[in-house]
């Protein structure tokens, strides 16, 4: 049980789970002392220890300060596995493959849009389908076209008129994961996804119009094109039903593979296959395809965000300046090169509810950010704030270039609904100057601010530990929820 997991304090921001029993390595948790009682309420620490038992793990089994209980791996979990003995596990990526965040800047200031916010939010809500099972009526993909989306990701969207090549230069991996194999995606998964491209979906997914409320590093903010009072847009969504089904399909495959290859599992949800096995390669091909679907999805939503702003403000693209700052994945397994004990090694890094945080000068840091480090986008909740950070050398050395991904839930959806009972959450947020539109009352109630950790506490840990560096704080003005 979580309360029996031993923790040794390393410093103000780091806690170690000592290597014991069948653990092949130690656990490393990034958190403040104040966060620990809440973290211990669920089984997430036990999950960190369980991940440490998997074959071929390199470095510690890690968790970021937004840690909470997930499927197999904790959400906020990071673990790297060598290619010789290591495994890949769907539970280390999660059901919403390449759920991720993108941030757009504008030439507008808060004062320019406040009088039109209601119209803008309504227009966005009309143009971007959201909610459980949301579909886009006028975009029905044939199977051959969907396979192109799965292979090429955001490149497909740009080629078909949804954005520009400049967008691709500001997306993790250029918006396309190499090695995607659409043939490994089941017909059922494709059926679920074929009319969901360009849709927000449900749960904690959102499109948010906000503004830069605070700047922590003027030089970095300027390099990212951010200034105080500037209007920004965040898009947070993933691979929809297609990614969910890919995960579901491969959990069945991996349960058999774990038995076939003699992989001991402390928890069936950690079912895995050797990275080099047929099952491992098939999953990586299907996962990359679902990740590309998610990149294309966010790219198309961005196109409709731009159209919505043009409709409301009667301005052209040049005047609006709705440019992509960055798009990061936070549920993915990536084959990457890292220095381990002084030697370069190729590993498969699982990031589940964790964001890449590559430093200045890294080969995979986009050209635009070679001097600043890769932008790191950390959304909070719809009633508070979000953060922009950049990656650091410390993250590369200590966490395989990883940091947190968001606030992290503190309440289950059921608990959040109980806490919201009898309240009008939309009215409460309107009193704070935040206009919210959701597919239903339940959707909004499940996402109340109290359901989440305060993202500023999470960000302080990652900044204090040196695994990412604070640049700016964004506050919401209008939100559309799935």
C-alpha positions as CSV (number, residue, x, y, z in Angstrom):
1,X,0.0,0.0,0.0
2,X,1.1,3.6,-0.7
3,X,1.4,4.5,3.0
4,X,3.8,1.6,3.4
5,X,6.1,2.7,0.6
6,X,9.3,4.0,2.1
7,X,10.5,7.5,1.0
8,X,13.9,9.0,1.7
9,X,14.3,12.7,1.3
10,X,17.1,13.6,-1.1
11,X,16.6,17.4,-1.1
12,X,13.8,19.9,-1.0
13,X,12.3,18.6,-4.3
14,X,13.4,15.0,-4.6
15,X,12.3,11.8,-2.7
16,X,13.7,8.4,-3.3
17,X,12.0,5.0,-3.0
18,X,14.9,2.7,-2.1
19,X,15.5,-0.3,-4.4
20,X,13.9,-3.3,-2.6
21,X,12.6,-6.8,-3.4
22,X,12.2,-7.3,-7.2
23,X,12.9,-3.6,-8.0
24,X,15.7,-3.4,-10.6
25,X,16.3,0.3,-9.7
26,X,15.2,3.0,-7.3
27,X,12.2,5.3,-7.6
28,X,12.6,9.0,-7.8
29,X,9.7,11.4,-7.0
30,X,9.7,15.1,-7.6
31,X,7.5,16.8,-5.0
32,X,7.4,19.2,-2.1
33,X,7.0,18.0,1.4
34,X,3.5,19.6,1.5
35,X,2.4,17.5,-1.5
36,X,3.3,14.1,0.0
37,X,0.2,13.5,2.2
38,X,-2.1,13.9,-0.8
39,X,0.2,11.8,-3.0
40,X,0.1,9.0,-0.4
41,X,-3.7,8.8,-0.6
42,X,-3.7,6.7,-3.7
43,X,-1.5,3.9,-5.1
44,X,0.7,6.0,-7.3
45,X,3.9,5.5,-5.3
46,X,3.3,1.8,-5.4
47,X,3.0,2.1,-9.2
48,X,6.4,3.9,-9.3
49,X,7.9,0.9,-7.4
50,X,6.2,-1.6,-9.7
51,X,7.5,0.1,-12.9
52,X,11.0,-0.3,-11.4
53,X,10.6,-4.1,-11.6
54,X,10.3,-4.2,-15.4
55,X,13.2,-5.6,-17.5
56,X,15.8,-3.3,-19.1
57,X,14.9,-0.2,-17.1
58,X,17.6,2.4,-17.3
59,X,18.0,5.0,-14.5
60,X,15.3,5.4,-11.9
61,X,11.6,4.9,-12.2
62,X,10.4,8.5,-12.0
63,X,7.3,10.5,-11.2
64,X,6.7,14.2,-11.6
65,X,4.9,16.4,-9.0
66,X,1.5,16.1,-10.8
67,X,1.7,12.3,-10.0
68,X,-1.6,10.5,-9.4
69,X,-2.9,7.0,-9.8
70,X,-3.1,5.7,-13.4
71,X,-3.4,2.5,-15.4
72,X,-0.3,0.5,-14.7
73,X,2.1,3.4,-14.7
74,X,1.2,6.5,-12.5
75,X,0.1,9.6,-14.4
76,X,3.2,11.7,-14.2
77,X,5.4,8.6,-14.7
78,X,8.7,8.6,-16.7
79,X,10.7,5.5,-17.4
80,X,13.4,4.6,-20.0
81,X,14.2,1.1,-21.2
82,X,17.2,-0.1,-23.2
83,X,16.6,-1.8,-26.6
84,X,18.4,-5.0,-25.7
85,X,16.4,-6.3,-22.7
86,X,13.9,-3.5,-22.3
87,X,10.1,-3.6,-22.7
88,X,7.4,-1.3,-24.1
89,X,4.1,-1.1,-22.1
90,X,0.8,0.5,-23.2
91,X,0.2,1.3,-19.6
92,X,3.3,3.5,-19.8
93,X,1.7,5.7,-22.5
94,X,-1.9,5.6,-21.5
95,X,-5.3,5.4,-23.3
96,X,-5.2,8.9,-24.8
97,X,-2.1,8.4,-26.9
98,X,-0.4,11.8,-27.6
99,X,-2.8,13.7,-25.5
100,X,-0.9,17.0,-25.7
101,X,-1.0,20.8,-25.6
102,X,-0.3,23.5,-28.1
103,X,0.0,27.3,-27.4
104,X,-0.7,30.1,-29.9
105,X,0.2,33.7,-29.4
106,X,-1.6,36.7,-31.0
107,X,-0.9,40.4,-31.7
108,X,-4.0,41.2,-29.6
109,X,-4.0,42.5,-26.0
110,X,-6.5,41.7,-23.4
111,X,-8.3,45.1,-23.7
112,X,-8.8,44.4,-27.4
113,X,-11.0,41.3,-26.9
114,X,-12.8,41.7,-23.5
115,X,-15.9,43.2,-24.9
116,X,-16.2,40.4,-27.6
117,X,-15.3,37.5,-25.3
118,X,-18.8,36.0,-25.2
119,X,-19.1,36.1,-29.0
120,X,-15.6,34.6,-29.4
121,X,-16.3,31.8,-27.0
122,X,-19.6,31.0,-28.6
123,X,-18.0,31.1,-32.1
124,X,-15.2,28.7,-31.0
125,X,-17.8,26.4,-29.4
126,X,-19.8,26.4,-32.7
127,X,-16.7,25.8,-34.9
128,X,-14.9,23.1,-32.8
129,X,-17.0,20.0,-32.1
130,X,-16.7,18.9,-28.4
131,X,-18.1,16.4,-26.0
132,X,-18.3,12.6,-25.7
133,X,-18.3,11.0,-29.2
134,X,-18.1,14.4,-30.9
135,X,-17.9,14.3,-34.7
136,X,-17.3,16.7,-37.5
137,X,-20.2,16.3,-39.9
138,X,-18.5,17.7,-43.1
139,X,-15.2,15.8,-42.7
140,X,-15.7,12.1,-43.3
141,X,-12.4,10.3,-44.0
142,X,-12.1,7.3,-46.3
143,X,-9.9,4.5,-45.0
144,X,-7.0,5.3,-47.5
145,X,-7.1,9.0,-46.4
146,X,-7.2,8.1,-42.7
147,X,-4.1,6.0,-43.2
148,X,-2.4,9.0,-44.7
149,X,-3.3,11.0,-41.6
150,X,-1.9,8.1,-39.4
151,X,1.3,8.1,-41.4
152,X,2.0,11.8,-41.8
153,X,0.2,13.5,-38.9
154,X,0.2,17.3,-38.9
155,X,2.0,17.2,-42.3
156,X,-1.2,15.8,-43.8
157,X,-3.3,18.6,-42.2
158,X,-1.0,21.3,-43.5
159,X,-0.8,19.7,-47.0
160,X,-4.6,19.8,-47.1
161,X,-4.9,23.5,-46.2
162,X,-5.0,23.4,-42.4
163,X,-2.1,25.7,-41.5
164,X,1.4,26.3,-42.8
165,X,4.8,24.8,-42.9
166,X,5.8,27.3,-40.2
167,X,3.4,25.5,-37.9
168,X,5.3,22.2,-38.5
169,X,8.5,23.8,-37.4
170,X,6.9,24.5,-34.0
171,X,5.6,21.0,-33.2
172,X,7.4,18.3,-31.3
173,X,9.0,15.9,-33.9
174,X,7.6,18.2,-36.6
175,X,4.1,16.9,-36.0
176,X,5.0,13.4,-37.3
177,X,6.4,10.4,-35.4
178,X,8.5,8.2,-37.7
179,X,7.8,4.5,-37.9
180,X,4.0,4.8,-37.8
181,X,2.3,1.7,-39.2
182,X,-1.4,2.2,-40.0
183,X,-1.7,-1.5,-40.8
184,X,-1.2,-2.2,-37.1
185,X,-4.3,-0.1,-36.2
186,X,-7.4,-2.2,-36.1
187,X,-10.5,-1.6,-38.3
188,X,-12.5,-0.9,-35.1
189,X,-10.0,1.8,-34.0
190,X,-10.1,3.4,-37.5
191,X,-13.9,3.3,-37.4
192,X,-13.9,5.1,-34.1
193,X,-11.5,7.8,-35.4
194,X,-12.5,8.4,-39.0
195,X,-15.0,11.1,-38.2
196,X,-13.4,12.5,-35.1
197,X,-10.5,14.3,-36.7
198,X,-10.7,18.0,-35.7
199,X,-12.7,17.4,-32.6
200,X,-12.0,18.2,-29.0
201,X,-13.6,15.2,-27.3
202,X,-14.5,15.1,-23.6
203,X,-13.0,15.0,-20.1
204,X,-10.3,17.5,-19.4
205,X,-9.8,18.5,-23.0
206,X,-10.3,22.2,-23.8
207,X,-9.6,25.2,-26.0
208,X,-8.8,28.2,-23.9
209,X,-8.4,31.9,-24.7
210,X,-6.3,33.7,-22.1
211,X,-3.7,36.3,-21.6
212,X,-0.1,36.6,-20.3
213,X,-0.6,37.7,-16.7
214,X,3.0,37.5,-15.5
215,X,6.4,37.2,-16.9
216,X,9.2,35.6,-14.9
217,X,12.0,35.9,-17.5
218,X,11.8,38.8,-19.9
219,X,14.5,37.6,-22.3
220,X,13.0,34.1,-22.6
221,X,9.5,35.5,-23.0
222,X,10.6,37.8,-25.8
223,X,12.4,34.9,-27.5
224,X,9.1,33.0,-27.4
225,X,7.2,36.0,-28.7
226,X,5.3,36.6,-25.4
227,X,4.6,39.9,-23.8
228,X,2.5,41.0,-20.7
229,X,-1.2,41.4,-21.4
230,X,-1.0,39.5,-24.7
231,X,-3.9,37.2,-25.8
232,X,-3.0,33.5,-26.1
233,X,-4.8,30.3,-27.0
234,X,-4.2,26.8,-25.6
235,X,-5.5,23.7,-27.3
236,X,-5.5,20.5,-25.2
237,X,-6.7,17.2,-26.7
238,X,-5.4,13.9,-28.1
239,X,-6.1,10.9,-30.3
240,X,-9.8,10.5,-29.4
241,X,-11.5,7.1,-29.8
242,X,-8.8,5.9,-32.2
243,X,-6.0,6.2,-29.7
244,X,-8.2,4.7,-26.9
245,X,-8.9,1.7,-29.0
246,X,-5.3,1.2,-30.0
247,X,-4.4,1.0,-26.3
248,X,-7.3,-1.3,-25.6
249,X,-6.4,-3.6,-28.5
250,X,-2.7,-3.9,-27.4
251,X,-3.4,-4.4,-23.8
252,X,-4.9,-7.8,-24.9
253,X,-1.8,-8.4,-27.0
254,X,0.6,-7.5,-24.3
255,X,-1.1,-9.7,-21.6
256,X,-0.3,-12.7,-23.9
257,X,3.2,-11.4,-24.7
258,X,4.1,-11.0,-21.0
259,X,3.3,-14.6,-20.5
260,X,5.0,-15.7,-23.7
261,X,8.3,-13.9,-22.9
262,X,8.3,-14.7,-19.2
263,X,8.0,-11.1,-18.0
264,X,7.1,-11.1,-14.3
265,X,4.4,-8.5,-13.6
266,X,3.6,-7.1,-10.1
267,X,0.4,-5.7,-11.7
268,X,-1.3,-7.1,-14.8
269,X,-1.8,-3.5,-16.0
270,X,2.0,-3.3,-16.6
271,X,1.7,-5.9,-19.4
272,X,4.6,-5.5,-21.8
273,X,6.6,-7.0,-24.6
274,X,10.3,-6.7,-25.4
275,X,10.8,-3.6,-27.6
276,X,12.5,-5.8,-30.2
277,X,9.8,-8.4,-30.3
278,X,7.1,-8.5,-33.0
279,X,4.5,-7.5,-30.5
280,X,6.7,-4.6,-29.2
281,X,7.3,-3.3,-32.8
282,X,3.7,-3.7,-33.7
283,X,2.6,-1.6,-30.7
284,X,5.2,1.1,-31.4
285,X,3.9,1.3,-35.0
286,X,0.3,1.6,-33.9
287,X,1.1,4.0,-31.1
288,X,3.0,6.3,-33.6
289,X,0.1,6.2,-35.9
290,X,-2.3,7.2,-33.1
291,X,0.2,9.9,-32.1
292,X,0.2,11.3,-35.6
293,X,-3.7,11.3,-35.6
294,X,-3.5,13.5,-32.4
295,X,-1.0,15.9,-34.0
296,X,-3.3,16.3,-37.0
297,X,-6.2,16.7,-34.7
298,X,-4.7,19.6,-32.8
299,X,-3.5,21.1,-36.2
300,X,-7.0,21.1,-37.6
301,X,-8.5,22.6,-34.4
302,X,-5.9,25.4,-34.7
303,X,-7.2,26.1,-38.2
304,X,-10.7,26.5,-36.8
305,X,-9.4,28.7,-33.9
306,X,-7.9,31.0,-36.5
307,X,-11.1,31.1,-38.5
308,X,-13.1,31.9,-35.4
309,X,-10.9,34.8,-34.5
310,X,-11.1,36.1,-38.1
311,X,-14.9,35.9,-38.0
312,X,-15.3,37.7,-34.7
313,X,-12.6,40.4,-35.1
314,X,-12.9,40.9,-38.9
315,X,-9.1,40.8,-39.1
316,X,-6.8,38.9,-41.5
317,X,-4.2,36.4,-40.3
318,X,-1.3,38.9,-40.5
319,X,-3.1,41.4,-38.2
320,X,-4.2,38.7,-35.8
321,X,-0.7,37.1,-35.7
322,X,-2.1,33.8,-34.4
323,X,1.2,31.9,-34.6
324,X,2.0,28.6,-33.0
325,X,4.6,28.8,-30.2
326,X,4.8,25.0,-29.7
327,X,2.9,21.7,-29.5
328,X,4.1,19.0,-27.0
329,X,3.0,15.4,-26.5
330,X,2.5,14.2,-22.9
331,X,1.4,10.6,-23.4
332,X,3.9,8.8,-25.6
333,X,6.9,6.4,-25.8
334,X,9.8,7.7,-27.9
335,X,13.0,6.1,-29.1
336,X,15.7,8.6,-28.1
337,X,19.4,8.8,-27.5
338,X,20.6,9.7,-24.0
339,X,23.8,9.8,-22.1
340,X,23.7,7.1,-19.4
341,X,26.7,6.7,-17.1
342,X,28.8,8.7,-19.6
343,X,27.8,6.5,-22.6
344,X,25.3,7.4,-25.3
345,X,22.5,4.8,-25.4
346,X,19.3,4.5,-27.4
347,X,16.4,4.0,-25.1
348,X,12.6,3.9,-25.3
349,X,11.4,6.7,-23.0
350,X,7.8,6.3,-21.7
351,X,6.2,9.6,-20.7
352,X,2.8,9.2,-19.3
353,X,1.4,12.6,-18.1
354,X,4.9,14.0,-18.6
355,X,6.4,16.5,-21.1
356,X,9.7,16.5,-23.0
357,X,11.9,19.3,-21.7
358,X,14.9,19.4,-24.0
359,X,17.5,22.1,-23.4
360,X,19.1,24.7,-25.7
361,X,21.3,23.2,-28.4
362,X,19.8,19.7,-28.3
363,X,19.5,18.1,-31.8
364,X,15.7,17.6,-31.3
365,X,15.0,21.1,-29.9
366,X,13.4,23.0,-32.9
367,X,15.6,25.5,-34.7
368,X,13.5,28.4,-33.4
369,X,14.4,27.5,-29.8
370,X,18.0,26.3,-30.1
371,X,19.1,29.2,-27.8
372,X,16.2,29.1,-25.3
373,X,15.4,25.4,-24.9
374,X,12.2,23.7,-26.0
375,X,9.0,25.4,-24.8
376,X,7.2,23.4,-22.1
377,X,3.4,24.0,-21.8
378,X,1.8,23.2,-18.4
379,X,-2.0,23.8,-18.3
380,X,-3.7,24.2,-15.0
381,X,-7.5,24.3,-14.6
382,X,-10.2,26.4,-16.1
383,X,-10.5,28.7,-13.1
384,X,-6.9,29.5,-12.3
385,X,-3.8,29.7,-14.6
386,X,-1.4,27.8,-16.8
387,X,2.4,28.1,-17.3
388,X,5.0,28.4,-20.0
389,X,8.5,27.1,-19.2
390,X,11.5,25.9,-21.2
391,X,13.6,22.7,-21.0
392,X,17.0,22.5,-19.3
393,X,20.2,20.7,-19.4
394,X,19.5,19.4,-15.9
395,X,16.3,17.7,-17.2
396,X,18.3,16.0,-20.0
397,X,20.9,14.7,-17.4
398,X,18.4,13.6,-14.7
399,X,15.0,12.8,-16.2
400,X,15.7,11.9,-19.8
401,X,14.7,15.4,-20.7
402,X,11.2,15.2,-19.0
403,X,9.1,17.4,-16.7
404,X,5.5,17.6,-15.5
405,X,2.5,17.9,-17.8
406,X,-0.2,19.7,-15.8
407,X,-1.8,20.2,-12.4
408,X,-2.7,16.6,-11.8
409,X,-6.1,15.6,-10.4
410,X,-6.8,15.5,-6.7
411,X,-10.4,14.4,-6.9
412,X,-12.0,11.6,-9.0
413,X,-14.7,12.7,-11.4
414,X,-17.3,11.2,-9.1
415,X,-15.9,13.3,-6.1
416,X,-15.8,16.4,-8.3
417,X,-19.5,16.0,-9.2
418,X,-20.4,15.6,-5.5
419,X,-18.4,18.8,-4.7
420,X,-20.2,20.7,-7.5
421,X,-23.7,19.5,-6.5
422,X,-26.2,22.4,-6.1
423,X,-23.7,24.9,-7.6
424,X,-23.7,26.7,-10.9
425,X,-20.1,26.4,-11.8
426,X,-20.5,28.4,-15.1
427,X,-21.9,31.3,-13.1
428,X,-19.2,31.1,-10.5
429,X,-16.5,31.3,-13.2
430,X,-18.3,34.2,-14.9
431,X,-18.1,36.2,-11.7
432,X,-14.3,35.7,-12.0
433,X,-14.4,37.0,-15.6
434,X,-14.1,33.6,-17.2
435,X,-16.7,32.5,-19.8
436,X,-17.1,28.8,-20.1
437,X,-19.0,26.7,-22.6
438,X,-19.3,22.9,-22.2
439,X,-21.0,20.1,-24.0
440,X,-23.1,19.6,-20.8
441,X,-23.3,20.6,-17.1
442,X,-21.7,17.3,-16.0
443,X,-18.6,18.0,-18.1
444,X,-18.1,21.4,-16.5
445,X,-18.8,20.1,-13.0
446,X,-16.2,17.3,-13.3
447,X,-13.6,19.8,-14.1
448,X,-14.0,22.2,-11.2
449,X,-10.8,23.9,-10.0
450,X,-10.9,22.0,-6.7
451,X,-10.6,18.7,-8.5
452,X,-7.0,19.6,-9.4
453,X,-3.8,20.4,-7.6
454,X,-2.8,24.1,-7.8
455,X,-0.6,24.0,-10.9
456,X,1.7,26.8,-9.4
457,X,2.8,24.3,-6.7
458,X,3.6,21.7,-9.3
459,X,5.5,24.2,-11.4
460,X,7.5,25.5,-8.4
461,X,8.8,22.0,-7.9
462,X,10.0,21.5,-11.5
463,X,11.5,25.0,-11.5
464,X,13.1,24.6,-8.1
465,X,14.5,21.2,-9.1
466,X,15.9,22.7,-12.3
467,X,14.2,20.3,-14.7
468,X,12.4,23.2,-16.4
469,X,12.5,27.0,-16.1
470,X,9.6,29.3,-15.6
471,X,8.9,31.9,-18.4
472,X,5.3,33.1,-18.0
473,X,1.9,32.6,-16.3
474,X,-1.3,32.7,-18.4
475,X,-4.8,33.3,-17.1
476,X,-8.0,32.2,-18.8
477,X,-10.7,34.5,-20.2
478,X,-12.8,32.0,-22.0
479,X,-12.8,28.2,-22.2
480,X,-14.6,25.6,-24.2
481,X,-14.7,22.2,-22.6
482,X,-15.2,18.8,-24.2
